[in-house]
Amino acid sequence: MSEALAPNSTISHYRIVSKIGAGGMGEVGNVWTVDANTSLVHNFTPGGKKLLEISVGDVPDPTQDFCGATDIAFARNGHVFVADGYCNARVIEYDAAGTKLRQWGKRGTGPGEFDVVHSIAVGPQGNIYVADRENGRLQWFDPQGKLNELKIPFPV
């Protein structure tokens, strides 16, 4: 599982993490990638050595471009939250080793339902904030995935 990123590799979406917090998954400066086409999440050292690969899985139509994961966020306890939003409309939580712990959400317009989980963040109190793009709203959940509040901050 520890291989260098191949020269001229293409990464469709990435986020550089400078600090993860207590019990974090990686060293300062690690590079995390989320590939919306394959639904693979990777953690690399700054030098390109692969430390972790998470296969989000359950891609409904692997022949369709951008039918997978869209973003990633990190909790202070080292857990990783993946926004699996283009086709699956869900949030998935993994532990620091990449083991799937839970998931929530489904396609829809009701509370706790999503229509394109496009972005995700974890706040200082551990709340998970989810940008529900096509529903034009922000939903936030407690660290266990229970809906706390639903906001419609902008017109659809």
C-alpha positions in Angstrom: 0.0 0.0 0.0 3.0 2.3 0.2 3.8 3.3 -3.4 4.8 6.6 -4.9 2.4 8.6 -7.0 3.3 7.9 -10.6 4.7 10.7 -12.7 2.1 12.5 -14.8 -0.8 11.0 -12.7 -4.1 12.8 -13.0 -5.9 13.7 -9.8 -9.4 15.2 -10.4 -9.9 16.8 -6.9 -7.6 17.3 -4.0 -7.2 19.1 -0.7 -3.9 19.7 1.1 -4.2 19.2 4.8 -1.9 21.2 7.1 -3.0 19.9 10.4 -5.5 17.2 11.4 -5.6 17.6 15.2 -5.2 15.2 18.2 -5.1 11.6 17.1 -4.9 12.7 13.5 -4.3 10.4 10.6 -1.2 11.9 9.1 1.8 14.1 9.4 1.6 17.8 8.8 1.6 18.5 5.1 0.1 15.3 3.9 -1.9 15.4 0.6 -5.4 13.9 0.5 -7.1 13.3 -2.8 -10.7 12.5 -3.6 -11.4 11.1 -7.1 -15.0 11.8 -8.1 -14.7 9.3 -11.0 -13.4 6.3 -9.1 -14.6 7.1 -5.6 -11.1 6.5 -4.2 -9.7 8.5 -1.4 -5.9 8.6 -0.9 -3.5 10.0 1.7 0.0 10.7 0.5 3.2 12.1 2.2 4.5 15.4 0.7 6.9 13.2 -1.2 4.2 11.2 -2.9 4.3 8.0 -0.8 0.8 6.5 -0.5 -0.1 6.0 3.1 -3.8 5.0 2.8 -6.4 4.2 0.2 -10.1 4.1 0.9 -12.4 2.7 -1.7 -15.7 4.4 -1.1 -17.5 1.8 -3.2 -21.1 1.4 -4.2 -20.7 3.5 -7.3 -24.1 3.1 -9.0 -22.9 3.6 -12.6 -19.1 3.2 -13.0 -19.4 4.2 -16.7 -20.8 7.6 -15.8 -18.2 10.3 -15.2 -18.3 12.0 -11.8 -20.6 9.5 -10.1 -18.7 9.3 -6.8 -17.2 11.0 -3.8 -16.8 14.8 -3.9 -15.0 16.0 -0.7 -13.4 14.9 2.5 -13.2 16.4 6.1 -11.4 15.4 9.2 -12.4 15.1 12.9 -10.1 15.7 15.8 -10.2 12.0 16.7 -8.7 11.1 13.3 -12.0 10.0 11.7 -12.5 10.9 8.1 -15.8 12.0 6.6 -16.4 11.5 2.9 -19.1 13.3 1.0 -20.3 10.7 -1.5 -22.6 13.0 -3.3 -22.9 12.9 -7.1 -24.9 9.6 -7.3 -25.2 8.2 -3.8 -26.3 11.3 -1.7 -24.7 10.1 1.5 -22.0 10.9 4.1 -19.6 8.1 5.1 -17.5 8.0 8.3 -14.2 6.1 8.4 -11.8 5.6 11.3 -8.1 6.6 11.1 -7.2 3.2 9.5 -9.8 3.6 6.8 -12.4 1.2 8.2 -16.0 2.2 7.4 -17.9 3.1 10.6 -21.3 4.4 9.4 -23.1 6.2 6.7 -26.2 8.3 6.5 -28.3 10.1 4.0 -30.2 9.3 0.9 -31.5 11.1 -2.2 -34.4 13.4 -1.4 -35.5 16.9 -0.2 -36.4 16.1 3.4 -34.2 16.7 6.5 -31.2 14.4 6.4 -31.7 13.8 2.7 -29.5 15.2 0.0 -29.4 16.1 -3.7 -25.6 16.2 -4.4 -23.6 16.2 -1.2 -21.0 18.5 -2.7 -18.8 19.7 0.2 -18.3 18.7 3.8 -16.5 20.2 6.9 -16.1 19.4 10.5 -16.3 22.2 13.0 -14.4 22.7 16.3 -17.1 21.0 18.4 -17.2 18.0 16.0 -20.3 19.0 14.1 -20.4 17.9 10.5 -21.5 20.5 8.0 -22.8 19.3 4.6 -23.4 21.5 1.6 -26.5 20.0 -0.1 -25.9 21.7 -3.4 -29.0 21.0 -5.5 -31.4 21.5 -2.6 -29.6 24.8 -2.0 -29.0 24.4 1.7 -26.6 23.5 4.5 -27.3 20.7 6.9 -25.4 20.0 10.0 -25.1 16.9 12.1 -23.7 16.0 15.5 -20.6 13.7 15.5 -22.8 10.6 15.5 -24.6 11.7 12.3 -27.8 12.9 13.9 -29.3 16.0 12.2 -28.9 19.1 14.3 -30.2 21.8 12.0 -31.2 22.6 8.4 -30.5 26.0 6.9 -31.5 27.4 3.5 -28.9 30.1 3.3 -29.2 30.9 -0.4 -31.8 30.6 -3.2 -31.8 27.5 -5.4 
